[in-house]
Amino acid sequence: MIGHLEGIVKKTGSGYAIISAGGVGYKVSLTRETLTSVRGGKTASLWTHLAVRENALDLYGFATEEELRVFELLLTVPGVGPKTALAVLDVASVMTLRSAISQANANYLTTVSGIGRKTAEKIVLELKDKVGSALGGESESLRGDEEALEAMRSLGYSQVEARDALRKVPAKIEGTNDRLREALKIVGKRQ
């Protein structure tokens, strides 16, 4: 199937980009973060997953091979389809997601549209052994992100704005207050 796609970005839309390769325009669904990295008229290189259904062929693209692997792991969970798996990766970085799963933190996943408590718990249960234990520093970072997220929400930022800002905070910055301060700087630059 189609495992990698490289070509010129013809158009971007809400959640997708049209990539022209070999004279064919491929519509590729992307996370918000990946979508911001592709520019019209520029070359894009994406790792892809082709979802084959009875009435559709849908292509999902990722900036890194690791994102693709996590996406495909999410698809192994009963009840999680490609759109839900993409929504999960839209909310959390691969590192944060691995950390949440390895710590059995289903609450982190329930903020994804379409994922309720049962599905979040199923994801944690099915993937806990597959993602391995959290690497050093990730668990502290995850707790800091949860608390910083709540603080940003109490300041009036939406869940999406707060998560987007926290995803952009470098992993080397640890501790709730430091991560919150950095996320607020990021949000401040956008306005």
C-alpha positions as YAML, in Angstrom:
chain: A
units: angstrom
residues:
- id: 1
  name: MET
  ca: [0.00, 0.00, 0.00]
- id: 2
  name: ILE
  ca: [1.05, 3.63, 0.38]
- id: 3
  name: GLY
  ca: [3.58, 3.85, 3.24]
- id: 4
  name: HIS
  ca: [5.26, 7.14, 2.44]
- id: 5
  name: LEU
  ca: [4.29, 10.11, 0.31]
- id: 6
  name: GLU
  ca: [6.45, 12.96, -0.92]
- id: 7
  name: GLY
  ca: [5.20, 15.70, -3.18]
- id: 8
  name: ILE
  ca: [4.11, 19.30, -3.60]
- id: 9
  name: VAL
  ca: [1.36, 20.63, -1.34]
- id: 10
  name: LYS
  ca: [-1.38, 21.87, -3.69]
- id: 11
  name: LYS
  ca: [-3.92, 22.86, -1.06]
- id: 12
  name: THR
  ca: [-4.59, 22.67, 2.65]
- id: 13
  name: GLY
  ca: [-7.99, 22.54, 4.31]
- id: 14
  name: SER
  ca: [-9.46, 21.82, 7.69]
- id: 15
  name: GLY
  ca: [-7.69, 18.63, 8.77]
- id: 16
  name: TYR
  ca: [-6.23, 17.70, 5.39]
- id: 17
  name: ALA
  ca: [-3.77, 18.58, 2.65]
- id: 18
  name: ILE
  ca: [-3.75, 17.71, -1.04]
- id: 19
  name: ILE
  ca: [-0.28, 16.41, -1.96]
- id: 20
  name: SER
  ca: [0.59, 16.12, -5.64]
- id: 21
  name: ALA
  ca: [2.96, 13.24, -6.39]
- id: 22
  name: GLY
  ca: [3.51, 11.71, -9.81]
- id: 23
  name: GLY
  ca: [0.65, 13.69, -11.31]
- id: 24
  name: VAL
  ca: [-1.89, 12.46, -8.74]
- id: 25
  name: GLY
  ca: [-3.33, 14.63, -5.95]
- id: 26
  name: TYR
  ca: [-3.63, 12.63, -2.72]
- id: 27
  name: LYS
  ca: [-5.97, 13.92, -0.02]
- id: 28
  name: VAL
  ca: [-4.20, 13.18, 3.27]
- id: 29
  name: SER
  ca: [-5.80, 13.66, 6.70]
- id: 30
  name: LEU
  ca: [-3.35, 15.24, 9.16]
- id: 31
  name: THR
  ca: [-3.13, 16.32, 12.78]
- id: 32
  name: ARG
  ca: [-3.23, 20.09, 13.38]
- id: 33
  name: GLU
  ca: [0.47, 20.09, 14.24]
- id: 34
  name: THR
  ca: [1.47, 18.34, 11.01]
- id: 35
  name: LEU
  ca: [-0.93, 20.52, 9.03]
- id: 36
  name: THR
  ca: [0.80, 23.67, 10.29]
- id: 37
  name: SER
  ca: [4.14, 22.31, 9.09]
- id: 38
  name: VAL
  ca: [3.05, 21.82, 5.46]
- id: 39
  name: ARG
  ca: [2.90, 24.88, 3.21]
- id: 40
  name: GLY
  ca: [1.21, 25.34, -0.14]
- id: 41
  name: GLY
  ca: [3.65, 25.12, -3.04]
- id: 42
  name: LYS
  ca: [6.34, 23.48, -0.89]
- id: 43
  name: THR
  ca: [7.45, 19.86, -0.80]
- id: 44
  name: ALA
  ca: [6.02, 17.70, 1.98]
- id: 45
  name: SER
  ca: [7.25, 14.30, 3.09]
- id: 46
  name: LEU
  ca: [4.83, 12.21, 5.13]
- id: 47
  name: TRP
  ca: [4.63, 8.70, 6.57]
- id: 48
  name: THR
  ca: [1.19, 7.38, 5.68]
- id: 49
  name: HIS
  ca: [-1.44, 4.85, 6.58]
- id: 50
  name: LEU
  ca: [-4.06, 3.81, 4.04]
- id: 51
  name: ALA
  ca: [-7.38, 2.90, 5.66]
- id: 52
  name: VAL
  ca: [-9.35, 0.63, 3.34]
- id: 53
  name: ARG
  ca: [-13.10, 0.42, 3.88]
- id: 54
  name: GLU
  ca: [-15.86, -0.99, 1.75]
- id: 55
  name: ASN
  ca: [-16.77, 2.41, 0.33]
- id: 56
  name: ALA
  ca: [-13.63, 4.52, 0.82]
- id: 57
  name: LEU
  ca: [-9.85, 4.64, 0.74]
- id: 58
  name: ASP
  ca: [-8.63, 7.20, 3.30]
- id: 59
  name: LEU
  ca: [-5.01, 8.30, 3.62]
- id: 60
  name: TYR
  ca: [-3.62, 9.52, 6.97]
- id: 61
  name: GLY
  ca: [-0.26, 11.30, 7.12]
- id: 62
  name: PHE
  ca: [2.31, 11.83, 9.87]
- id: 63
  name: ALA
  ca: [5.48, 13.88, 10.19]
- id: 64
  name: THR
  ca: [7.40, 11.04, 11.87]
- id: 65
  name: GLU
  ca: [7.47, 7.29, 11.65]
- id: 66
  name: GLU
  ca: [6.93, 7.12, 15.42]
- id: 67
  name: GLU
  ca: [3.61, 8.99, 15.11]
- id: 68
  name: LEU
  ca: [2.57, 6.48, 12.45]
- id: 69
  name: ARG
  ca: [3.46, 3.55, 14.73]
- id: 70
  name: VAL
  ca: [1.41, 4.99, 17.62]
- id: 71
  name: PHE
  ca: [-1.50, 5.67, 15.24]
- id: 72
  name: GLU
  ca: [-1.40, 2.05, 14.06]
- id: 73
  name: LEU
  ca: [-1.20, 0.82, 17.67]
- id: 74
  name: LEU
  ca: [-4.34, 2.82, 18.48]
- id: 75
  name: LEU
  ca: [-6.09, 1.13, 15.57]
- id: 76
  name: THR
  ca: [-5.54, -2.27, 17.21]
- id: 77
  name: VAL
  ca: [-7.90, -1.25, 20.04]
- id: 78
  name: PRO
  ca: [-11.47, -2.47, 19.37]
- id: 79
  name: GLY
  ca: [-13.78, 0.47, 18.74]
- id: 80
  name: VAL
  ca: [-11.00, 2.90, 17.75]
- id: 81
  name: GLY
  ca: [-11.06, 3.84, 14.09]
- id: 82
  name: PRO
  ca: [-8.69, 6.02, 12.08]
- id: 83
  name: LYS
  ca: [-10.52, 9.30, 12.79]
- id: 84
  name: THR
  ca: [-10.52, 8.66, 16.53]
- id: 85
  name: ALA
  ca: [-6.86, 7.61, 16.49]
- id: 86
  name: LEU
  ca: [-5.99, 10.81, 14.60]
- id: 87
  name: ALA
  ca: [-8.00, 12.85, 17.13]
- id: 88
  name: VAL
  ca: [-5.99, 11.24, 19.98]
- id: 89
  name: LEU
  ca: [-2.71, 12.25, 18.30]
- id: 90
  name: ASP
  ca: [-4.16, 15.72, 17.76]
- id: 91
  name: VAL
  ca: [-4.56, 16.17, 21.51]
- id: 92
  name: ALA
  ca: [-1.30, 14.76, 22.83]
- id: 93
  name: SER
  ca: [2.26, 14.37, 21.66]
- id: 94
  name: VAL
  ca: [3.55, 10.82, 21.21]
- id: 95
  name: MET
  ca: [5.67, 11.13, 24.37]
- id: 96
  name: THR
  ca: [2.76, 12.41, 26.48]
- id: 97
  name: LEU
  ca: [0.42, 9.79, 25.07]
- id: 98
  name: ARG
  ca: [2.90, 6.97, 25.80]
- id: 99
  name: SER
  ca: [3.33, 8.32, 29.31]
- id: 100
  name: ALA
  ca: [-0.43, 8.56, 29.94]
- id: 101
  name: ILE
  ca: [-0.99, 5.00, 28.71]
- id: 102
  name: SER
  ca: [1.92, 3.50, 30.64]
- id: 103
  name: GLN
  ca: [0.65, 5.20, 33.81]
- id: 104
  name: ALA
  ca: [-2.92, 4.00, 33.18]
- id: 105
  name: ASN
  ca: [-4.12, 7.62, 33.06]
- id: 106
  name: ALA
  ca: [-7.41, 7.26, 31.16]
- id: 107
  name: ASN
  ca: [-8.55, 10.75, 32.24]
- id: 108
  name: TYR
  ca: [-6.02, 12.31, 29.87]
- id: 109
  name: LEU
  ca: [-7.70, 10.58, 26.91]
- id: 110
  name: THR
  ca: [-11.30, 11.43, 27.79]
- id: 111
  name: THR
  ca: [-10.89, 15.00, 26.54]
- id: 112
  name: VAL
  ca: [-10.65, 13.72, 22.97]
- id: 113
  name: SER
  ca: [-13.88, 14.18, 21.04]
- id: 114
  name: GLY
  ca: [-15.53, 10.79, 20.60]
- id: 115
  name: ILE
  ca: [-13.68, 9.06, 23.43]
- id: 116
  name: GLY
  ca: [-15.63, 8.32, 26.57]
- id: 117
  name: ARG
  ca: [-14.43, 6.84, 29.82]
- id: 118
  name: LYS
  ca: [-14.89, 3.20, 28.65]
- id: 119
  name: THR
  ca: [-12.98, 3.70, 25.40]
- id: 120
  name: ALA
  ca: [-10.18, 5.57, 27.20]
- id: 121
  name: GLU
  ca: [-9.85, 2.74, 29.71]
- id: 122
  name: LYS
  ca: [-9.88, 0.20, 26.88]
- id: 123
  name: ILE
  ca: [-7.05, 2.07, 25.13]
- id: 124
  name: VAL
  ca: [-5.00, 2.07, 28.33]
- id: 125
  name: LEU
  ca: [-5.71, -1.61, 29.00]
- id: 126
  name: GLU
  ca: [-4.96, -2.77, 25.44]
- id: 127
  name: LEU
  ca: [-1.83, -0.68, 24.92]
- id: 128
  name: LYS
  ca: [-0.20, -0.49, 28.34]
- id: 129
  name: ASP
  ca: [2.15, -3.40, 27.68]
- id: 130
  name: LYS
  ca: [2.75, -2.40, 24.06]
- id: 131
  name: VAL
  ca: [4.00, 1.13, 24.73]
- id: 132
  name: GLY
  ca: [6.28, 0.11, 27.58]
- id: 133
  name: SER
  ca: [7.00, 2.05, 30.71]
- id: 134
  name: ALA
  ca: [7.41, 5.78, 30.65]
- id: 135
  name: LEU
  ca: [10.90, 7.10, 30.08]
- id: 136
  name: GLY
  ca: [12.57, 9.23, 32.73]
- id: 137
  name: GLY
  ca: [10.93, 12.61, 33.30]
- id: 138
  name: GLU
  ca: [7.79, 11.90, 31.30]
- id: 139
  name: SER
  ca: [5.56, 11.09, 34.26]
- id: 140
  name: GLU
  ca: [6.47, 14.35, 35.96]
- id: 141
  name: SER
  ca: [5.89, 16.20, 32.70]
- id: 142
  name: LEU
  ca: [2.47, 14.59, 32.28]
- id: 143
  name: ARG
  ca: [1.36, 15.58, 35.78]
- id: 144
  name: GLY
  ca: [2.69, 19.10, 35.17]
- id: 145
  name: ASP
  ca: [0.77, 19.28, 31.90]
- id: 146
  name: GLU
  ca: [-2.48, 18.17, 33.53]
- id: 147
  name: GLU
  ca: [-2.20, 20.80, 36.24]
- id: 148
  name: ALA
  ca: [-1.08, 23.48, 33.77]
- id: 149
  name: LEU
  ca: [-4.00, 22.55, 31.51]
- id: 150
  name: GLU
  ca: [-6.46, 23.05, 34.36]
- id: 151
  name: ALA
  ca: [-4.84, 26.37, 35.26]
- id: 152
  name: MET
  ca: [-5.13, 27.60, 31.67]
- id: 153
  name: ARG
  ca: [-8.76, 26.49, 31.54]
- id: 154
  name: SER
  ca: [-9.47, 28.47, 34.72]
- id: 155
  name: LEU
  ca: [-7.88, 31.50, 33.04]
- id: 156
  name: GLY
  ca: [-10.44, 31.22, 30.24]
- id: 157
  name: TYR
  ca: [-8.49, 29.38, 27.54]
- id: 158
  name: SER
  ca: [-10.28, 26.58, 25.69]
- id: 159
  name: GLN
  ca: [-9.19, 22.96, 26.04]
- id: 160
  name: VAL
  ca: [-7.84, 23.04, 22.47]
- id: 161
  name: GLU
  ca: [-5.88, 26.29, 22.95]
- id: 162
  name: ALA
  ca: [-4.37, 25.06, 26.21]
- id: 163
  name: ARG
  ca: [-3.38, 21.64, 24.82]
- id: 164
  name: ASP
  ca: [-1.90, 23.18, 21.66]
- id: 165
  name: ALA
  ca: [0.24, 25.54, 23.72]
- id: 166
  name: LEU
  ca: [1.38, 22.81, 26.12]
- id: 167
  name: ARG
  ca: [2.34, 20.54, 23.20]
- id: 168
  name: LYS
  ca: [4.72, 23.24, 21.99]
- id: 169
  name: VAL
  ca: [6.49, 23.58, 25.34]
- id: 170
  name: PRO
  ca: [9.89, 21.84, 25.07]
- id: 171
  name: ALA
  ca: [10.13, 18.56, 27.01]
- id: 172
  name: LYS
  ca: [13.22, 19.82, 28.84]
- id: 173
  name: ILE
  ca: [11.03, 22.35, 30.69]
- id: 174
  name: GLU
  ca: [9.65, 20.53, 33.70]
- id: 175
  name: GLY
  ca: [7.39, 21.40, 36.59]
- id: 176
  name: THR
  ca: [3.85, 22.71, 36.47]
- id: 177
  name: ASN
  ca: [4.69, 26.38, 36.99]
- id: 178
  name: ASP
  ca: [7.48, 26.45, 34.41]
- id: 179
  name: ARG
  ca: [5.40, 24.59, 31.81]
- id: 180
  name: LEU
  ca: [2.40, 26.86, 32.50]
- id: 181
  name: ARG
  ca: [4.55, 30.00, 32.20]
- id: 182
  name: GLU
  ca: [5.99, 28.82, 28.87]
- id: 183
  name: ALA
  ca: [2.55, 27.82, 27.51]
- id: 184
  name: LEU
  ca: [1.16, 31.25, 28.41]
- id: 185
  name: LYS
  ca: [4.05, 32.87, 26.53]
- id: 186
  name: ILE
  ca: [3.22, 30.75, 23.48]
- id: 187
  name: VAL
  ca: [-0.46, 31.69, 23.61]
- id: 188
  name: GLY
  ca: [0.49, 35.34, 24.11]
- id: 189
  name: LYS
  ca: [2.59, 35.35, 20.94]
- id: 190
  name: ARG
  ca: [-0.41, 34.21, 18.87]
- id: 191
  name: GLN
  ca: [-2.56, 37.17, 19.91]
...
